[in-house]
Amino acid sequence: MTIGCGITTYNDCHMTICCVESILNNSNGLVSQIFVLDDGSKKRDHINTLGVWLRSHNIELLLHKENQGIPASWSDLAAALQTDIVTLWNNDIVVVSPHTFTCLKYFFENNERIGAVGWNLIQVEPTTGVKGKDQSVQNHEMDVPGKVGAPVGCSFG
């Protein structure tokens, strides 16, 4: 079962690189495809810097000519990813556990009637980087899912 990650960004290079690095560093080889979609950024330096960094990691940068919003971006990413499991990300999310994708794959392989799940979320204080309390999973060292679920703020359009 293959896993793909689609990440949206707009006028932000640093958070997007942090997001992608966290996926690469914690995927344990389970993520086979990553796309980043810039949703019409006006900052050309952002697009150029991000494109160079992504190409150095063999990751494709998709571009919207103008801002179309998260639902359109996620729809385009879902269409572009050619994997069994499609994960859709805002660029301000990071993977903090090396078990994240193992649990995700396990969940789908062992629940044939599941079509979608949410991530466990941990709030990180942006100025200090200090992790807050995880509201959904008590043990990040698990290699099988615990409680699964997180709020999703957008829907496909």
Protein Blocks (a to p, Z undefined) as FASTA:
>chain_A
ZZddddddehiaklmmmmmmmmmmmnnomambdcdddehiablmlmmmmmmmmmmnopac
dddfbdebjklmmmmmmmmpccfbdcdddfkbccfbfklmmmmmmmmmmomkbcbdcddd
ddddfklopacddfkbmblkbcbdcdeddddfbdcZZ
